[in-house]
Amino acid sequence: MSDSHDSTDTTGNKYSQQGHQGRPRNVVLYGESGVGKSSLINLIMGRDAAKTSPDALACTTTHAPYDVTISGQHFRLWDTAGLNEGSEGTVPAVMAERNLTAFLRGLNQEDGVHLLIYCVRGTRATKALQTHYKIFSTVIRDSKVPTIIVVTCLEDFRPVMAEWWNENMDELATYGMQFSGYACVTTLKDEPTESPDIHQRHAQSYNDVCRSILDHCSQTPHKTWGTDTIKDQRSFLAILLQKLARFVGGAHRDQDALKASLS
């Protein structure tokens, strides 16, 4: 899947998405269910490419790729299934973990990871944002993989969306969260009926997230695991389930089921 735009459209988007050059670099979006990963992909793509949901439950059941070119550079955005839905979600925990195993095995065998995007809601308490950040930072062994934070749902944040970062970056650092870059955005659709303020914020969001990807995506692919892929993935899932047990209902039951599936 790909998308194309003029170099500057009527909403003020700066980054041309014309033409594909070279192999795409893998950009993996992660975060808890309902933070707007699919909507963020749609913002970057400039169209409704990824399925979205109006509620807090995830609608992504697999790890879906979306190809996009920004300023002549080719990226493959990966929308990852939510891992914290519990029994009420559309993606059962065991299924999400199995999908994640296959997804990461594929990236490890192919081109590796070039950039991680931690997607969070600006309305969440800052300390609560630690959960998935710690899970992924624990299992991503190559510390050279750059990570940026994209903060969503800031359409009502005043005076400007970027002020969220200025107000919270020190607190994030005290919780051990370190990022190569950031973007503060709204992923609301740029409908004709929206106010001029929303139009401006939508264009600003697109430009800021594209600039952050261009500035921080590594030119060098990073492999997530070593040569013993199966052993490493089992270690990953053991760590993942242990950490999620405090946050996901029925985690012990899911852990037993997952162990049985891997034996």
Buried (B, 14 or more C-beta within 10 A) or exposed (E): BBBEBEEEEEBEBBBBBEEBEEEBBBBBBBBBBBBBBBBBBBBBBBEEBBEBBEEBBBBBBBBBBBBBBBBBBBBBBBBBBBBBBBEEBBBBBBBBBBBBBEBBBBBBEEBBBBBBBBBBBBEBEBEEBBBBBBBBBEBBBEEEBBBBBBBBBBBEBEEEBBEBBEEBBEEBEEBEBEBBBBBBBBBBEBEEEBEEEBBBBBBBBBBBBBBBBBEBBBEEBBBBBEEEBEEBBBEBBBBBBEBBBEBBBEBEEBBEBBEEEBE
